[in-house]
Amino acid sequence: MTIVRFFKKGLDFYQIECDGHTDYGVSGEDIVCAALSSIVQTAVLGILQIAGVNADFEKNDEKAYLKMTLPDKITDRQKHDADVILKTLYLGVSDLYLGYSDFIQLEVI
């Protein structure tokens, strides 16, 4: 099971963490893992490259682990853009969770 954690300060997300394999299918053919990985990694790329936020990012493919944290000091524009991206990511993960809750655990902290 993949645990996806969204961390909030007030109404805004500031961190995302994904940990573990979904185990929906065999490695290389796991469509739930592929879908989840695609949307999370696309959101991280959006924050880094489109919003231009120098976020703290760590990834370990072997352990199926990814963590991205927004820095405390970013511009209002970067904060807005990152917020839109992370809230959109939350919608995507929530949708996957609804269909595959045996394989994805979703937490908001």
N, C-alpha and C positions, 0 to 999 in steps of 0.2 A: 504494500500500500504506500502511496505517496502522500505525505503530509504537506499541505500547503498552508503556510501561515502568513497572514497579512497583519502588520503591526501599524497601529494608529496613534497619532497625537491629535486629540480633538476629533475633528471630522476628516482629517487627511491621513492617508497612508504614507508612511515614511520608510517602510522596509517590507521586503517579500523574502520568504525562505521556503524552499522546496527540498524535501528530504525523502529519499527512498524510491524504489521501483514500484510501479503500479501492479505488476504481475498479472496484467490482463491477458497477455499472450507471451509467447516465447520471445527472447531477446532478438531484436531486429524486425519483429513482426507485430509488436505491441502497439496497436493503433491508439489506445488511450494515452500511453506514454508519449507517443509521437505528437499527438494533438496538444497535450499539456505542455510538453517541452517547447513546441513551436510557439505557442502564444506567450509563454513566459519569456523565452529568449528574445522574441520580437519586441516585447514591451521593454525589456532591459536595453536592447539596442536603441529603441526610440528615446529612452531617457538619456542614454549616453551620447547618441549622435544627433538626434533631432532637437531634444530639449537642451542639449549641451551641458548636462549636469555631470560633474566629475564624481559620480557615485562610487562608493566602496562596493566592489564586486568580487565575489569568489565563486568558483565552480570546480567541482570534482566529478568528472564523468563516471569514474569507477564506482564511486559511492552514491551516485545519482543525487548529488547535492548542489544546490545553487542558492546564493544569498546576495541580495542587493540592498544597500542602505543609502538613502539620500543624506548628504551632508547637512549640518545645521544651517550653514550660511550659503544660501543661494539667492539669486535675484527673484523678484516677484514674478517675472515672466517665466523663469525656470520652474518656480514652485507651481505656477498655474499649469504649465505644460506637463510636468511630472505628475501632478494630481490627476489631470485628464487621462493620461496614459495608465496610471495605476488603477483608477476607478474603472476604466474600460477593461483592463486585465482582470479585475475582480469579477466583472460581469461574465467574462469568458470562462474563468475558472468555475464560477458558480453554476454556469450552464452545464459544463462538463460534470461537475459534482452531482447535479440532479440526475443525470443519466447513468453515472458510474460511481455511485457512493460506496460500493463494495471495494473500490480500488483507489479512491481519492478521499482523503480526510481534509476538510476545509475549516480553518480556524481564523477568527479575527480577534486580535489581542490588543 
